[in-house]
């Protein structure tokens, strides 16, 4: 993790567009060159994020996914930005559209997307990937027709396949958003 001085941070984000923010400030910025800067704040003084920051988790998880053959963002760098009390990961986004974007008509949705999605979920589970934020906004259909994962800071990998409880936990998260229920509809 590199220390990014305030002037360098301002230079990096110059010409960028904030695409996600909350009451504490900016969360995701698309930079002028099309890369992304995702900012993380530590929410509690005593937290595992003090030892293993979320930005580093994001980068480490990207490396694990790449090793397992799952498409994901390509990491450029991980920063600590003391002047704004944030850590950040700078990355190339995974090209493609999320399944939510496809659902909303932003691109051509393959007829077999539901079947492909569930095969992907099985593969992810068989690889031992426990992704607490598994939902259709975090699964991307790439231009090559592969499914991949984004927003991966809270993902964990196990040495074995996920057990049934862990699999159900991931699927339960998908069911939280009523608009995502279309992925559960089967057509013949």
Helices and strands as residue ranges (DSSP letters): E 2-3, H 6-13, E 17-22, E 25-30, E 36-40, G 48-50, H 54-68, E 74-81, G 82-84, E 86-92, E 97-98, H 99-103, H 113-126, E 129-131, E 139-141, E 147-149, E 155-157, H 164-175, G 178-184
